[in-house]
Amino acid sequence: MLYYIAYCLNIFFIILEVFVLLYVLKNMLPFSMALKGLIDVLAMPVLMLVQKIVKHSVLRCFKVDISPYIALIVFFYLSNFCSYLMEA
């Protein structure tokens, strides 16, 4: 049972990584406006949570929004943790 829960969470975190990565790449790649809006809708709930946390930390002194990069790192580690649980 634990294997299936870890497997589902692993897939969930990978999907979130893809949404955040598309958010980072949306201005560099030629996406249509509709697709850019869809990427914003899918990624913003996660990014708003990270932005609230960053706003109250020492990282708020940066002029650049680093919340997508922090979210990518966190989701990467959570995905790897779920993979580790599946192997055990």
SULZI-V889206 format. One record per residue. NEAR is the number of other C-alpha atoms within 10 Angstrom. Layout:
near->NEAR
near->NEAR
This chain:
near->6
near->10
near->14
near->10
near->12
near->19
near->16
near->13
near->17
near->23
near->14
near->14
near->20
near->18
near->14
near->20
near->21
near->14
near->22
near->25
near->17
near->18
near->22
near->16
near->12
near->18
near->10
near->9
near->9
near->10
near->13
near->10
near->10
near->9
near->12
near->16
near->13
near->13
near->19
near->17
near->13
near->16
near->20
near->16
near->10
near->16
near->21
near->13
near->12
near->17
near->19
near->12
near->13
near->18
near->12
near->9
near->10
near->8
near->14
near->15
near->9
near->9
near->7
near->8
near->13
near->15
near->21
near->22
near->15
near->15
near->20
near->20
near->13
near->14
near->21
near->16
near->13
near->17
near->23
near->15
near->15
near->19
near->17
near->12
near->15
near->15
near->9
near->7
